Every structure is written in structure tokens, then in C-alpha cells.
Amino acid sequence: MVCPIEKIDCLICHAPNYKKTMSGPDPSIDATAAARNVRLPTRAMCLRCHATAGGGDNNKRGDLELAMGAANVSRDLDVHMSANMTCQNCHVFIDHHVSGRGMDLRVDDTDFPVTCDDRRCHGSEPHPDGSMYNKHTDRIYCTACHVTSYGKEQTVEISRNWETRHLEHLGANVMHHEMIVRESNPAPIHVWWNRWSEIMDLADPAVLDDDGVVVMAKPVGSINNSASKIYAARLHLGRQPWNGTYILPFKVMTVKTTDNMTQTIFDATGRIFDPVQYVDAKRYMGLFHGVSPKDEALTCTDCHKDHAVDFEALGYDVEEDASGNLISATKPGESLNLVNFPANGDTETCVCPDESAASTPGFGIIPALGGLMAVAYLLRRRN
């Protein structure tokens, strides 16, 4: 399935300083002048939609903010954009259809995969020859280590509660806003993903997880799925109106101006719900932008000693001591302890157990036999 490009205003991608409304060009814009000033899309042009999805700067995606559209972007904000890379360098366009999609999106606009390990970019072994990190790339995606925070300059929306609203005076306008929680520089979570996703359809009954939360979007994948890798992601929380079975759509501006959720649901559905019920909801969203400089990336120590990843959430069998400290994390059916590397390996130099001959039962005898054979040979020559 692809998006119909005839429904997209050409100028929103190709004209700088252009603005539009739901029905056409913003009245403050000279559309003719804008049409005479078209050019290739810049990051700023892409971000005026993609960074402001959800009603404001960095409300939705978390890893896209308007600051990334500046002429000069710091390496701390994103190493690729600081090198003046454009969105099209990764998101290849095919007949105006855009390659790539998020973890929480249903549609692929093209069949062209956007991935860091493409041979034209970093390849499947992006680190120097012999690096232990290269042995992780079959199960760990680049972002798991190289996206270490998000919401770097503009705080990011963590949750949105439509049941709890507050009044705000904006000049002559009075608006009733949903309760939004924002954070600065939160750390990602980590999830298994095989590039397929489960997306809830409003036409389908809502499915609650074990905690009674509706999962709107989640990655498909697991520790036992060979096609899955560990990705950096974020969890966006919400509280939505529903009827006990279905999530209910509503007109956002109606509730903001009237504070009447019953009316705003009626405007969207033609049905009256009074009183309105609410349910907790969540969605998982991949983090692919805001790549940190390499000296800020996670190291062996961060994961295997300081436990920057949640092994239990990723499906590993874990064991804790009486104080709640993690002492063991093993893949189901295996014995290698991923949190005991002071004994199993060297977290500072990233020499892991399977690289050490002594870690493989039976192989420790080989150097000893070699030494005995050398001594026997020298004694024979002496005699």
C-alpha cells in the first residue's frame, strides 16, 4: 500500500516559508509567490510537518525536533545532520514516494528499506576489523547503542491525558488543554523488532494487555525470533475515551474550545456517550534520529556491567540478589550469564567469553599440551 501523492500539497515540501491549513494555503501566504520559489526539500521543510506532528514541536516522534532544521546542527543533537546530510540521503524517494517508516506506522510507501547497515552506508560490520561490537550486529541494531537520549533541545511529550484537562488563557482565546507530561533527555527503552508491527485499527475492538492498557502500536519480534534485532524505542502513554470495547474518535478542537467531550465525540461519530469512559493506552515508537557522537555510544560496560538495557523486558531469564541487584541474565535454554562479565569476560576491552580459549570447555588444555610437547622436543635435542 502506498500513499496517494495527489492528496499532498506540492508546496509544503518544495517551497520555503510556506504554510497551509487543512483546506489549502494559509491566508497569510502568497501562494503564487511560493509556487515561483520552489526548490528541492530541505530538512527544515520536512520538519515543519514531521517535527510538529501531534500539535507541537517534538510532541509525537521524540527524535525529531525543529532545531534539526537549522543550517548548523551540533553533533550532540545528531551526527548525521551536523554533517549537513538531508532527509533524502536516507529516505530515498521513488516517484515521490518516500522510503522508510516508523515502528508505529502501518504503511510502507515503497519497498526500499532504510537501514544503517546498508552496504552504501555503514555495512553489516561498521566497526574496525576484530572489534567485538561487530559480533553484535546480527542481533543489535545501531540505534540500540548510538541513540542514547532524545528530546535533546526541545522537551519531548511522554504522556497525554484527555480525561484531565486544564484551562488556559491565550490572549482573548480560552482553550481547554489535555494534561501533557514532558521530559528532557530521557533514555530510550530497548525492544526486539523484526520490522513488522501490530497497529490497532479503530474499527477493531481494543485489546488490553496484562496491565489493562490498550496497546495502540507495538513492534513484532522476540528474543527467539532470528529476524529480530534490539532497537532503541520510546513508550508514549495516553488516556483516551472509549465505550468499553472500542477507542472513540473525537474532534480535538471541539474539546479544546468547549471542554465537552460528549459533544466532541458526537461531532466525530454521530453518537452520544454520556458519561464518557476513559482507558489507558500506550504505543511503542522507534528512535532513529538524534544519533549521538560515537564517544557517547553505549559500551560493553554500560550494558553488561551497569545494565543500561532491561534484560528481563527483552525476554532474558534474570536472577536478582536479596537487595534487588541483577546477578544473572541468560537467554532461555542457555547458560552464558550476560551480567557476570567481570568473571566471564573483560567489559573494559570488550573481550567477551566466547573470544577466550579458556572459556570454552576442553580448549584450555591445548596450550598446556603444546608446552609439554615443546619441552619434550628440546630435551630430545639436548640428549
Buried (B, 14 or more C-beta within 10 A) or exposed (E): EBEEEEEEEEBBBBBBEBBBEEEEBEEEBEBEEBBEBBEEBBBBBBBBEBBBEBBBBBBBBBBBBBBBBBEEBBBBBBBBBBEEBBBBEBBBBEEEBBBBBBBBBEEBBBEBEBBBBEEEBBEEEBBEEEEBBBBBBEEBBBBBBBBBBBBBBBBBBBBBBBBEBEEEEEEEEEBBBBEBEBBEEBEBBBBBBBBEBBBBEEEEEBEEEEEEBBBBBBBBBBBEBEEBBBBBBBBBBBBBBBBEEBBBBBBEEBBBBBBBBBBBBBBBBEEEBEEBEBBBBBBBBBBBBBBBBEEBBBBBBBBBBEBBBBBEEBBBBBEEEEEEEBEBBBBEEEEBBBBBBEEBBBBEEBBBBEBBEEBEEEEEEEEEEEEEEEEEEEEEEEE
